Amino acid sequence: MAVSNRKRYEIKLRDRVLELGERTLIMGILNITPDSFSDGGRFDDYDRALAHAFELISAGADILDIGGESTRPGSAPAPLELELERVLPIIREVRKKSDIPISIDTTKAEVARKALEAGADIINDVSSLQFDPDMVRIAARSGAPLILMHMLGIPKTMQVAPSYQSVLSEIIAFLEERMRYAVGNGVERSQIIVDPGIGFGKTVTHNLTIIRDLDTFSCMDRPLLLAASRKRFLGAILGRPEMERELGTAIVNAFGVAGGAHILRVHDVAFHREAVRVAEAVRDGCFSA
């Protein structure tokens, strides 16, 4: 297996610097929704969501990604007030007890603004600033790290016969254009993280090509996030439901480590910390306790 050289980056948070590249960071997923594809309905209650947040932290998450709107294939947007009601109390309570970097997974500028005020550190916008024209202003004004993801279309229709002439080059061109737009509106390029968008307007073959050739994305000279956890292409390959795709996810993430991913977004933090530890030992060809 080819191993990509992984460049190191420093991302500025509100009170410190986040080092990317020395080791692979684990981003734990907290979906406070009734309809997310994998864990929808499991944590849409405040007490269960808060308990799970601290479970992810205790398991060793490096970043906590909190979202109050499903972006699964076929989903519709959540109303603004409902999304705020879901995420803000959790962010505030986590911030009281932990200094873990918190990412707000939203496409709405007002949600991002209030989440940052409540203690979030990072904006994770799967629309790459396309769904809300005010999002780029919030990102620029706050100086918060910004994750830009590739998606073909919108969640409601993105899996209706997705097609590319060249999936890798088209994703890179899209992300480069979105970065130019962000920088042109005041966002520092050094604060941007890119995500090729596994499962967002891609067939099984598209997803596998992205994972196999992940090192191609290093040409953008930005930290790379890989988010393949439990996704449908794994179900297509394995014939297993969402909650039984952890092993498949771990294999994909091992390829991600070899291909230069800086951050892996996962549901089961403890499981994938172990998988990443082994993958990094193999990547380095050595291990020291």
C-alpha positions, 0 to 999 in steps of 0.5 A, a space after each residue: 500500500 502506498 503511504 502518503 506524506 502528511 503535511 502538518 498544519 496549525 489551525 487557530 482556535 479561540 484560545 489555542 492552536 490545534 495541531 494537525 498531522 502529527 497524528 490522526 485526530 478523531 472527531 466524534 459525531 453527536 447527531 441530535 436529530 430524529 432522522 440521521 441515517 445511522 443514529 437518528 432518534 438515539 440522542 434527540 433527547 437532551 439528557 441522552 445527547 449530553 450523556 453521549 457527548 461525555 461518552 465520546 469525550 471519555 472515549 478519547 475524541 479529539 473534536 466533538 462534532 455536534 449537529 441538529 439537522 440531518 443531511 442524510 440522502 433524501 432529508 429536508 432542512 430543519 427549521 432554524 429555531 428547532 436546530 438551535 433548540 437542539 444544539 445550543 444547550 448541549 454546546 453550553 453544557 459541554 463547554 462548562 465541563 470540557 475544553 474539547 474543540 467543538 465543531 458545529 455541523 450546520 449550513 445555517 449562519 445563525 446557528 453557526 453564530 450562536 453556536 460559536 457564542 455558546 462555546 463552539 470552535 469550528 464551523 462544519 458546513 457541508 454546503 461549503 457556504 452555498 446554502 446560506 449567503 451569510 455563512 461566509 460573513 460569520 466565518 470571516 468575522 469569527 476567524 473560526 476554522 471552517 470545514 468545506 465539504 464537496 456535495 453534488 446537489 442538495 441532500 434531498 436529491 444528491 443520490 439521484 443518479 450522481 455522475 462525474 466525468 472525473 470524480 477526483 478532479 471535479 471534487 478538487 475543482 469544486 473545493 478550490 473554487 469554494 476556498 477562493 470564494 471564502 478567502 475572497 470574502 475574508 476567511 483565512 485560507 490557513 483556517 480551512 479544512 477540506 472534506 471530499 464528501 463521502 456519500 454526498 452525491 456519490 455512487 459506491 464506485 465514486 466513494 471507493 475511488 476517493 478513498 483509494 486515491 485520497 492522497 490526490 487531495 494533498 494538492 490543495 495544501 489543506 488539512 483533510 477530513 475523511 467522514 465515511 463512518 457507517 455510510 451506505 456504500 459500506 452497507 452495499 458492500 457488506 450487506 449490513 445495517 448501519 450499526 453493523 458497519 464499524 469494521 468496514 469503517 475501520 478498514 476505510 479509515 486505515 486507508 485514510 490514515 495511509 492516504 494522508 487524512 488529518 481527521 477521521 469523523 466517526 460514531 464509535 470513538 473508542 473502536 476507531 482510536 484503536 484502529 487508528 493506533 494500529 494503522 499509524 503504527 503500520 504507516 510509520 513502520 514502527 511503534 514505541 509505547 
